[in-house]
Amino acid sequence: MQKPKILIVEDEQKIARFIQLECEHAGYSTAIEPDGKRAVSRIAQELWDIVLLDLMLPGLFGTEVCKQVREFSDVPIIMLTARGETSDRVAGLDCGADDYMVKPFEAEELLARVRALLRRRTPVGVTKTDQLTFKKLSLYPERFEAFIGTALLVLTKKEFDLLSYLLLNQNLVLSREKILQAVWADDFDGGDNVVDVYIRYLRSKLEAHNAADYIVTVRGVGYVMR
């Protein structure tokens, strides 16, 4: 099984290296990114299981990184900062972070919080399985990887969850409401147009491999893979 991937967004080299060594000793794959703007780009372009995000960053403040990431991804984010006032914690959580830790912290507690977020990452309705296939599309839920033929599809966590759900229910027409409940569950309280938005995202990425027609719109009902 592929190791969970952690992006450590931290500009203080000693702290970043300490976190990296502890995470890798615990069995995770890691990368360090010291710049806020580059962190947003990397999160958009690569698949990560957890982001450990410092607040004080060059390029882009940590809360702004979090806000921008939340526009396209629900990757779990733990904010790490020396600012521990209640107002700072509230600001961190309100911008989209899943958890908030104040420096200095014990590595054991950080790793426990990482494990807790990883346990919650499989959405309602998406069953763990080794492989899902449809025509030239292959998806590996345990590894969070998807391929068209041999070409890797670069998907956000929510795009991956949506594609998984469609594949698990291929040939069944799924209403927007049903998709919303299964894939977003209690994580979203807006309208069901978010489903249409993410279907467009998926089709755009499939279109690059001549596979946009894998997802069929059933007018007035919802979507189906058939």
C-alpha positions in Angstrom: 0.0 0.0 0.0 1.3 3.5 -0.8 2.3 5.5 2.2 0.0 8.5 3.1 1.6 11.7 1.8 2.1 14.7 4.1 3.0 18.2 2.9 4.8 20.2 5.6 4.4 23.9 4.8 6.9 25.5 7.2 9.7 28.1 6.5 11.7 27.4 9.6 14.2 24.8 8.4 14.9 23.1 11.8 11.2 22.8 12.7 10.3 21.5 9.2 13.1 18.9 9.4 12.0 17.8 12.9 8.4 17.3 11.8 9.6 15.5 8.6 11.8 13.0 10.6 9.0 12.3 13.0 6.4 11.7 10.3 8.7 9.6 8.2 9.6 7.5 11.3 5.9 6.9 11.7 5.6 5.6 8.2 4.5 8.6 6.2 5.8 10.0 2.9 6.6 13.7 3.3 7.7 16.8 1.4 8.6 20.3 2.7 7.4 23.6 1.2 8.6 26.8 2.8 6.6 29.3 0.7 2.9 30.0 1.0 2.2 30.7 -2.7 4.1 27.6 -3.9 2.2 25.5 -1.3 -1.2 26.4 -2.8 0.1 25.5 -6.2 1.5 22.1 -5.0 -1.7 21.2 -3.2 -3.6 22.0 -6.4 -1.3 19.9 -8.6 -0.4 16.9 -6.4 -2.4 14.5 -4.2 -1.8 14.9 -0.4 -3.4 13.1 2.5 -2.6 15.7 5.1 -1.2 19.3 5.0 0.7 20.6 8.1 0.4 24.4 7.7 2.5 27.0 9.5 0.8 30.4 10.0 3.7 32.8 9.5 4.9 32.1 6.0 6.7 34.0 3.2 4.8 34.5 0.0 1.3 34.1 1.6 0.1 34.0 5.1 -1.1 30.6 6.4 -4.7 31.6 6.8 -4.8 32.9 3.2 -3.2 29.6 2.0 -6.0 27.7 3.8 -8.7 29.9 2.3 -7.4 29.5 -1.2 -7.0 25.7 -0.8 -10.5 25.4 0.4 -11.7 26.8 -2.9 -10.7 23.6 -4.7 -9.8 20.9 -2.1 -10.9 19.5 1.2 -7.5 17.9 2.0 -7.2 17.8 5.8 -5.2 20.7 7.2 -3.6 21.0 10.6 -2.5 24.5 11.3 0.8 24.8 13.3 1.6 28.2 14.9 3.1 29.9 17.9 0.1 32.1 18.2 -2.2 30.4 20.7 -4.8 33.0 21.7 -8.4 32.0 21.4 -8.9 34.6 18.6 -6.0 33.0 16.6 -7.5 29.5 17.0 -10.9 30.7 15.9 -9.4 32.5 12.8 -7.4 29.3 11.9 -10.5 27.1 12.1 -12.8 29.6 10.4 -10.5 29.8 7.4 -10.9 26.1 6.8 -8.3 24.3 8.9 -9.4 20.9 10.4 -7.2 21.2 13.5 -4.9 23.7 15.2 -1.8 23.1 17.3 0.2 25.6 19.2 4.0 25.4 19.1 5.9 24.0 20.9 4.1 20.7 20.7 4.9 17.0 21.3 5.5 14.9 18.2 3.3 12.2 19.7 0.3 14.5 19.8 0.8 15.7 16.3 1.0 12.2 15.0 -2.1 11.2 16.9 -4.0 14.1 15.3 -2.7 13.1 11.9 -4.0 9.5 12.5 -7.4 10.9 13.6 -7.8 12.9 10.4 -6.7 10.0 8.2 -9.3 7.7 9.8 -12.0 10.2 8.8 -11.0 10.7 5.2 -13.1 7.9 3.5 -16.5 9.5 2.8 -19.9 7.9 3.4 -20.9 5.7 0.5 -17.4 5.1 -0.7 -16.4 1.6 0.2 -12.8 0.6 0.5 -11.7 -1.8 -2.3 -8.5 -2.6 -4.1 -9.5 -1.4 -7.6 -12.5 0.1 -9.5 -12.6 0.0 -13.3 -14.7 1.5 -16.1 -13.6 1.3 -19.7 -10.0 2.6 -19.7 -10.4 4.2 -16.2 -8.8 2.5 -13.2 -9.1 3.8 -9.7 -7.3 2.6 -6.6 -9.1 3.9 -3.4 -6.5 2.7 -0.9 -3.7 4.5 -2.9 -5.8 7.5 -3.9 -4.7 7.1 -7.5 -6.7 7.1 -10.8 -5.5 6.3 -14.3 -6.8 6.5 -17.8 -4.8 3.7 -19.4 -1.4 4.4 -18.0 -1.8 8.2 -17.6 -2.2 9.4 -14.1 -5.2 11.6 -13.4 -4.3 14.4 -11.0 -7.4 14.8 -8.8 -8.2 16.7 -5.6 -9.5 14.6 -2.7 -13.1 15.6 -3.3 -12.9 14.9 -7.1 -11.4 11.5 -6.2 -14.3 10.8 -3.8 -16.9 11.8 -6.3 -15.3 9.6 -9.0 -15.1 6.7 -6.6 -18.8 7.0 -5.8 -19.8 7.2 -9.5 -17.7 4.1 -10.2 -19.1 2.1 -7.3 -22.6 2.8 -8.7 -21.9 2.6 -12.5 -25.0 2.1 -14.6 -27.1 3.5 -11.8 -28.5 7.0 -12.3 -27.6 9.1 -9.2 -29.5 12.2 -8.2 -27.6 15.3 -7.2 -29.1 15.0 -3.7 -27.9 11.4 -3.4 -24.4 12.3 -4.5 -24.3 15.2 -2.2 -25.3 13.1 0.8 -22.8 10.3 0.0 -19.8 12.3 -1.0 -20.1 15.5 1.0 -22.2 14.1 3.9 -22.2 16.7 6.7 -19.2 18.6 5.3 -21.3 20.9 3.2 -24.5 22.8 3.9 -25.0 24.7 0.6 -27.0 23.8 -2.5 -26.6 20.8 -4.6 -25.1 22.8 -7.5 -21.7 22.0 -5.9 -22.2 18.5 -7.5 -22.5 20.1 -11.0 -19.4 22.1 -10.3 -17.3 19.1 -9.4 -18.8 17.1 -12.3 -17.4 19.8 -14.6 -14.0 19.6 -12.9 -14.0 15.8 -13.4 -15.1 16.1 -17.1 -12.4 18.7 -17.8 -9.7 16.3 -16.5 -11.2 13.3 -18.3 -11.5 15.4 -21.5 -7.7 15.7 -21.7 -7.8 11.9 -22.2 -10.8 11.8 -24.6 -12.9 10.4 -21.8 -15.3 13.2 -20.9 -18.3 11.2 -22.1 -17.7 8.6 -19.3 -20.0 10.7 -17.1 -23.4 11.0 -18.6 -26.0 13.7 -17.6 -29.5 12.4 -17.2 -31.5 15.6 -17.7 -33.7 16.5 -14.7 -32.3 13.5 -12.7 -28.6 13.5 -12.2 -25.5 11.6 -13.4 -24.4 8.1 -14.4 -21.3 6.3 -15.6 -22.3 3.9 -18.4 
